[in-house]
Amino acid sequence: MKKFFEIISNIWKIEELRNRILMTLGLLLVYRFGAQVVLPGIDTSQLAALSSNTEQGILGILNAFTGGAFANASVFALGIMPYISASIVVQLMGIAVPYLQKLDKEGESGRKTKNQITRWLTIGICIVQAPAYLYSLGALGVPDSAFLLGKGLGFIVPSVIILVTGCVFAMWLGEKITDKGIGNGISLLIMIGIIATMPQAFVQEAITRWDGNGGPMLILVEVILWFVVILASVLLVMATRRIPVQYARRSASGGYEKNIMGSRQYIPLKLNASGVMPIIFAQAIMFAPGLLGRTFNDTAIGQWMEVQFQDIFGLAYNILFALLIIIFTYFYTAITVPTNKMADDLKRSGGFIPGIRPGKETGSFLDKIMSLITLPGSIFLAFLAVLPAIVVKLMDIQAGWALFYGGTSLLIMVGVAIDTVQQVNAYLLNRHYDGLMKTGKNRKVA
């Protein structure tokens, strides 16, 4: 405990880190406040049915991602998911569109242009989703009397503008957190929304068990199992596979000295290099089948999609979800781990992997290693993602609490928390390093 308070004290002493943390907390508070602001023209006292209809299923996950804003008919009802969808589209198009490939090679300027394209595409997606959300409120149990201004253009047009603006503002908050705060802003917005729904889900599960459906002992078993799943999630995010790299040293004559086998460096390749992004990407796509089925439920295929993909604990849903996670894990790893660049950098530094020629062969070797270690990592990630469906079937846990047994919710929370803690730790280590350098100089002068 003393060590913990010492770390907190060290964090507070670093002015830049302190300001970044306060900035992050302030912007997250703004986002949470906005999630409670209801759209003008809607009677908040008549939204009980909307809240109950969005507690479970695919709408329950969507509501969790928006921190309850979806069920509140809030100005942030669309959440940050349109931005996630736009990011997926832009990254997928980057494989086939030469212009986007060119932007990737232009460095910082190309990244800014690509981000601007993503923002405009986000607005386009919002313009489509906002009217769909407003018209779906009636189907989700909101009575006509709740629309104080009616359902005409006098209500729809301003509400669409507000919803689009709300999503853009949430996107701006996320980018500001990334630039001026600590951690990945978009991921933090999703995580804070998920955390907001967790206490209520646990209390409801505990009350149900305490009233006779298992008793206090089963509550204890569930909590222990929950911590085990958290540990497994942390291990998945942190696990690495180290590749030994042997360095040749240049001799005085201009050649290379004989390699010393004892002096090896290591290339740390993560078991899951893509973090939680495959989960977020896959979940964003999994919203589509159920919503399409609900929209076209007057057709046979629409009814089939609604039945199969509205149940997030169903077999068809979880099979497709697991496959998408595996696919996106490979896709995102290929984007974020440039094995050819790693091989070129290794060659320029005078290093090589024993038995592998520098250059293209090293790149191919690293690519093969990444493919081999990504497979078990992606399968384990997919297993943790569908674990809520397993515990619901085996332990009869309530749907709201089951979402935190692995699944999208827990993995996002663990992944984002670890990433944020690592950034804070980097600030602490850098401060400590600068302090040592300053002390060393002072001693030298003295």
C-alpha positions in Angstrom: 0.0 0.0 0.0 2.9 2.3 0.8 4.4 1.7 -2.6 1.0 2.5 -4.3 0.8 5.9 -2.6 4.4 6.5 -3.5 3.6 5.9 -7.2 0.6 8.2 -7.0 2.8 10.9 -5.4 5.4 10.5 -8.2 2.7 10.8 -10.8 1.4 14.0 -9.2 4.9 15.5 -9.1 5.3 15.3 -12.8 3.5 18.4 -14.1 3.0 17.3 -17.7 1.7 13.9 -16.6 -0.5 15.4 -14.0 -2.0 17.9 -16.5 -2.6 15.1 -19.0 -4.4 12.9 -16.5 -6.6 15.9 -15.4 -7.3 16.7 -19.0 -8.4 13.1 -19.7 -10.6 12.9 -16.6 -12.2 16.3 -17.5 -13.0 15.3 -21.1 -14.4 11.9 -19.9 -16.6 13.7 -17.5 -17.9 15.9 -20.3 -18.7 12.7 -22.3 -20.5 11.1 -19.4 -22.5 14.3 -18.8 -23.5 14.4 -22.5 -24.8 10.8 -22.3 -27.5 12.0 -19.9 -28.7 14.9 -22.0 -31.9 13.8 -23.8 -32.8 15.0 -27.3 -35.0 18.1 -27.4 -38.7 17.2 -28.0 -38.7 13.8 -26.2 -40.4 13.3 -22.8 -37.9 11.6 -20.6 -40.6 10.1 -18.3 -41.8 7.9 -21.1 -38.5 6.2 -22.0 -38.8 3.3 -19.5 -39.7 0.8 -22.3 -36.7 1.9 -24.4 -34.5 1.3 -21.4 -35.9 -2.2 -20.7 -35.7 -3.2 -24.4 -32.0 -2.3 -24.6 -30.8 -4.2 -21.6 -30.1 -7.5 -23.4 -29.0 -8.7 -26.8 -27.2 -6.8 -29.5 -28.9 -3.6 -28.4 -27.6 -4.2 -24.9 -24.0 -4.2 -26.2 -24.7 -1.1 -28.3 -26.1 0.6 -25.2 -23.1 -0.4 -23.2 -20.7 1.0 -25.8 -22.5 4.3 -25.6 -22.5 4.3 -21.8 -26.4 4.2 -21.7 -26.8 7.1 -24.1 -28.6 4.8 -26.6 -31.3 4.0 -24.0 -31.5 7.6 -22.9 -32.3 8.9 -26.4 -29.3 11.2 -25.7 -27.5 13.6 -27.9 -24.6 11.0 -27.8 -27.0 8.1 -28.7 -24.9 7.1 -31.7 -21.8 7.0 -29.5 -18.4 6.6 -31.1 -19.3 3.6 -33.2 -19.8 5.5 -36.5 -16.1 6.6 -36.2 -15.1 3.0 -35.5 -17.0 1.9 -38.6 -15.4 4.6 -40.7 -12.0 3.5 -39.5 -12.7 -0.1 -40.5 -13.8 1.0 -44.0 -10.8 3.3 -44.5 -8.3 0.6 -43.4 -9.9 -2.1 -45.5 -9.9 0.3 -48.5 -6.2 0.9 -47.9 -5.5 -2.6 -49.2 -7.1 -2.0 -52.6 -7.1 1.8 -53.2 -3.7 3.1 -54.5 -4.4 6.7 -53.2 -4.7 5.4 -49.6 -1.6 3.3 -50.0 0.3 6.3 -51.1 -0.9 8.2 -48.0 0.5 5.5 -45.8 4.0 6.1 -47.3 3.8 9.9 -46.8 4.4 9.8 -43.1 2.7 12.3 -40.8 1.1 14.4 -43.6 -0.4 11.2 -45.1 -1.7 10.2 -41.7 -3.4 13.5 -41.3 -5.1 13.3 -44.7 -6.2 9.8 -43.9 -7.7 10.9 -40.6 -9.6 13.7 -42.4 -11.0 11.1 -44.8 -12.1 9.0 -41.8 -13.8 12.1 -40.2 -15.8 12.9 -43.3 -16.8 9.3 -43.7 -17.9 9.3 -40.1 -20.3 12.2 -40.8 -21.6 10.3 -43.8 -22.3 7.2 -41.7 -24.0 9.4 -39.0 -26.3 11.0 -41.5 -27.6 7.5 -42.4 -27.7 6.1 -38.8 -29.3 9.1 -37.1 -32.7 8.9 -39.0 -32.7 5.1 -38.6 -32.2 5.5 -34.8 -35.0 8.1 -34.6 -37.5 6.0 -36.6 -36.6 2.9 -34.6 -37.5 4.5 -31.2 -41.2 3.7 -31.8 -40.4 0.0 -32.5 -38.3 -0.1 -29.3 -41.3 0.9 -27.2 -41.3 4.7 -27.1 -44.9 5.8 -27.4 -46.0 8.5 -29.8 -47.0 10.7 -26.8 -43.3 10.9 -25.9 -42.6 12.9 -29.0 -43.7 16.3 -27.8 -43.1 17.9 -31.3 -44.5 14.9 -33.2 -42.5 12.8 -35.6 -42.5 15.2 -38.6 -39.6 17.0 -40.2 -39.7 19.7 -37.4 -38.4 17.0 -35.1 -36.5 14.7 -37.4 -34.2 17.3 -39.1 -33.0 19.1 -35.9 -32.6 15.8 -34.1 -30.5 14.4 -37.0 -28.3 17.5 -36.9 -27.9 17.1 -33.1 -27.1 13.4 -33.3 -24.5 13.9 -36.0 -23.0 16.8 -34.0 -23.0 14.7 -30.9 -21.0 11.9 -32.6 -18.6 14.4 -34.1 -18.1 16.0 -30.7 -17.5 12.6 -29.1 -14.9 11.9 -31.9 -13.3 15.3 -31.1 -13.2 14.4 -27.4 -11.5 11.1 -28.2 -8.8 12.8 -30.4 -8.2 15.5 -27.8 -7.7 12.8 -25.2 -5.1 11.1 -27.4 -3.3 14.3 -28.2 -3.5 16.2 -24.9 -4.4 13.5 -22.4 -3.2 10.0 -21.6 -4.2 6.8 -23.4 -6.1 6.2 -26.6 -9.1 8.6 -26.5 -11.5 6.6 -28.6 -10.9 3.4 -26.7 -11.2 5.2 -23.4 -14.6 6.6 -24.4 -15.8 3.1 -25.1 -14.3 1.8 -21.9 -15.8 4.4 -19.7 -19.2 3.7 -21.2 -18.8 0.0 -20.4 -17.6 0.6 -16.8 -20.7 2.8 -16.2 -23.0 -0.2 -16.7 -20.9 -2.7 -14.7 -22.0 -1.9 -11.1 -25.7 -2.2 -11.9 -25.2 -5.5 -13.7 -23.3 -7.0 -10.7 -25.9 -5.7 -8.2 -28.7 -7.3 -10.2 -26.8 -10.6 -10.4 -26.0 -10.5 -6.7 -29.6 -9.8 -5.7 -30.9 -12.7 -7.9 -28.4 -15.1 -6.4 -28.9 -13.9 -2.8 -32.7 -14.4 -3.1 -32.2 -18.2 -3.4 -30.9 -18.9 -6.9 -27.5 -20.2 -5.7 -26.9 -18.2 -2.6 -23.8 -16.3 -1.4 -21.5 -19.2 -2.2 -22.3 -19.0 -5.9 -21.7 -15.3 -5.9 -18.2 -16.0 -4.5 -17.6 -18.6 -7.2 -18.7 -16.1 -9.9 -16.4 -13.4 -8.5 -13.4 -15.8 -8.4 -14.1 -16.9 -12.0 -14.3 -13.3 -13.0 -10.8 -12.5 -11.6 -9.5 -15.7 -13.4 -10.8 -14.4 -16.7 -9.3 -11.0 -16.0 -5.9 -12.7 -15.4 -6.2 -14.7 -18.6 -7.0 -11.5 -20.5 -4.0 -9.7 -19.1 -1.7 -12.6 -20.0 -3.1 -12.5 -23.6 -2.5 -8.8 -23.9 1.0 -8.9 -22.4 2.4 -12.2 -23.8 5.4 -12.0 -26.1 7.5 -14.3 -28.2 11.2 -13.3 -28.3 13.3 -13.9 -31.4 17.1 -14.1 -30.8 19.0 -11.6 -32.9 22.8 -11.9 -33.1 24.8 -8.8 -33.8 28.1 -8.8 -35.8 30.7 -6.3 -34.8 32.8 -4.3 -37.3 36.5 -4.9 -36.8 39.3 -2.4 -37.2 40.2 -3.7 -40.7 36.7 -2.8 -41.9 35.4 -6.4 -41.9 33.3 -8.2 -39.4 34.5 -10.0 -36.3 33.4 -13.5 -35.6 30.0 -13.6 -34.1 29.8 -14.0 -30.4 26.9 -16.4 -29.7 26.6 -15.2 -26.1 25.7 -11.6 -27.0 22.2 -11.9 -28.3 19.5 -9.3 -28.5 15.8 -10.1 -28.8 13.0 -8.9 -31.0 9.8 -9.0 -28.8 6.9 -10.1 -30.9 3.6 -10.1 -29.1 1.2 -13.1 -29.1 -1.6 -10.6 -29.7 0.1 -7.6 -31.3 -3.3 -6.1 -32.3 -4.6 -5.6 -28.8 -8.3 -5.1 -28.4 -8.9 -3.6 -31.9 -10.0 -6.9 -33.5 -12.7 -7.1 -30.8 -13.9 -3.5 -31.4 -13.8 -4.0 -35.2 -15.6 -7.4 -35.1 -18.3 -6.0 -32.7 -18.9 -3.0 -34.9 -19.7 -5.4 -37.8 -21.8 -7.7 -35.6 -24.3 -4.9 -35.0 -25.2 -4.9 -38.7 -26.9 -8.4 -39.2 -29.3 -7.9 -36.2 -30.2 -4.3 -37.1 -30.7 -5.3 -40.8 -32.9 -8.2 -39.7 -35.0 -5.8 -37.5 -35.3 -3.3 -40.4 -36.4 -5.9 -42.9 -38.3 -8.2 -40.6 -41.2 -8.4 -43.1 -39.1 -10.7 -45.3 -38.0 -14.2 -44.7 -34.3 -13.5 -44.7 -34.8 -10.5 -42.5 -36.7 -12.6 -39.9 -34.0 -15.3 -40.0 -31.3 -12.6 -39.4 -33.2 -11.1 -36.6 -33.7 -14.4 -34.9 -30.1 -15.6 -35.3 -28.2 -12.4 -34.7 -30.2 -10.6 -32.1 -29.3 -13.3 -29.6 -25.7 -12.5 -28.6 -25.5 -15.8 -26.7 -26.7 -17.9 -29.7 -24.6 -20.3 -31.7 -24.7 -18.5 -35.1 -23.8 -15.2 -33.6 -20.8 -16.4 -31.6 -19.4 -18.5 -34.5 -19.5 -15.5 -36.8 -18.1 -13.3 -34.1 -15.2 -15.6 -33.4 -14.4 -15.9 -37.1 -14.4 -12.1 -37.5 -12.1 -11.7 -34.5 -9.6 -14.2 -35.9 -9.7 -12.5 -39.4 -9.3 -9.0 -37.9 -6.5 -10.1 -35.6 -4.4 -11.2 -38.7 -5.5 -8.1 -40.6 -4.6 -5.6 -37.8 -1.4 -7.4 -37.0 -0.3 -7.1 -40.7 -0.9 -3.4 -40.5 0.7 -2.6 -37.2 3.7 -5.0 -37.4 5.8 -4.0 -40.5 8.0 -7.1 -40.7 9.8 -5.9 -43.9 10.7 -2.6 -42.2 11.9 -4.5 -39.1 14.2 -6.6 -41.3 15.6 -3.5 -43.1 16.3 -1.8 -39.8 17.9 -4.9 -38.5 20.2 -5.1 -41.5 21.2 -1.4 -41.3 22.1 -1.9 -37.6 24.4 -4.8 -38.5 22.3 -7.5 -36.9 20.9 -10.7 -38.2 19.0 -13.8 -37.1 21.2 -16.9 -37.0 20.7 -19.1 -40.1 18.6 -16.4 -41.9 20.0 -14.1 -44.5 19.5 -10.3 -43.8 17.0 -8.5 -45.9 14.0 -10.1 -47.6 14.6 -13.6 -46.1 14.6 -12.0 -42.6 11.4 -10.2 -43.4 9.8 -13.5 -44.7 11.0 -15.3 -41.6 9.6 -12.6 -39.2 6.3 -12.7 -41.2 6.1 -16.5 -40.8 6.8 -16.3 -37.1 4.1 -13.6 -36.7 1.6 -15.8 -38.6 2.4 -18.8 -36.3 2.1 -16.9 -33.0 -0.9 -14.9 -34.1 -2.9 -18.1 -34.7 -3.1 -19.3 -31.1 -3.3 -15.6 -30.0 -6.3 -15.0 -32.2 -8.0 -18.2 -31.2 -7.6 -17.5 -27.5 -8.9 -13.9 -28.1 -11.9 -15.3 -29.9 -12.5 -17.9 -27.1 -12.5 -15.1 -24.5 -14.8 -13.1 -26.6 -17.5 -15.8 -26.8 -16.9 -16.9 -23.1 -20.0 -15.0 -21.9 -22.2 -17.2 -24.1 -20.6 -20.3 -22.5 -21.1 -19.1 -18.9 -24.7 -18.2 -19.6 -25.4 -21.7 -20.8 -23.4 -23.5 -18.1 -24.0 -21.3 -15.0 -27.3 -19.5 -15.8 -25.7 -16.1 -15.2 -27.8 -13.0 -16.0 -27.1 -11.6 -19.4 -26.0 -8.2 -18.2 -23.3 -9.6 -15.8 -22.3 -12.3 -18.2 -21.0 -9.7 -20.7 -18.2 -9.0 -18.3 -16.9 -12.6 -18.3 -14.5 -12.2 -21.1 -16.3 -10.9 -24.1 -16.1 -7.5 -25.7 -16.7 -5.6 -22.5 -14.0 -7.2 -20.3 -11.3 -7.4 -23.0 -11.8 -3.8 -24.0 -11.5 -2.8 -20.3 -8.4 -4.8 -19.7 -6.7 -3.9 -23.0 -7.3 -0.1 -22.6 -6.4 -0.2 -19.0 -3.1 -1.9 -19.7 -2.3 0.5 -22.6 -3.0 3.5 -20.4 -1.0 2.2 -17.5 1.9 1.6 -19.8 1.8 5.2 -21.0 1.8 6.4 -17.4 4.7 4.1 -16.6 6.7 5.4 -19.6 6.3 9.0 -18.2 7.6 7.8 -14.8 10.5 5.9 -16.4 11.5 8.9 -18.6 11.4 11.2 -15.6 13.5 8.9 -13.6 16.0 8.6 -16.5 16.2 12.4 -16.9 16.8 12.7 -13.2 19.8 10.3 -13.3 21.3 12.1 -16.3 21.0 15.4 -14.6 22.6 14.0 -11.4 25.5 12.5 -13.4 26.3 15.9 -15.1 26.2 17.7 -11.8 28.7 15.2 -10.3 31.0 15.6 -13.3 31.1 19.3 -13.0 31.7 19.1 -9.3 
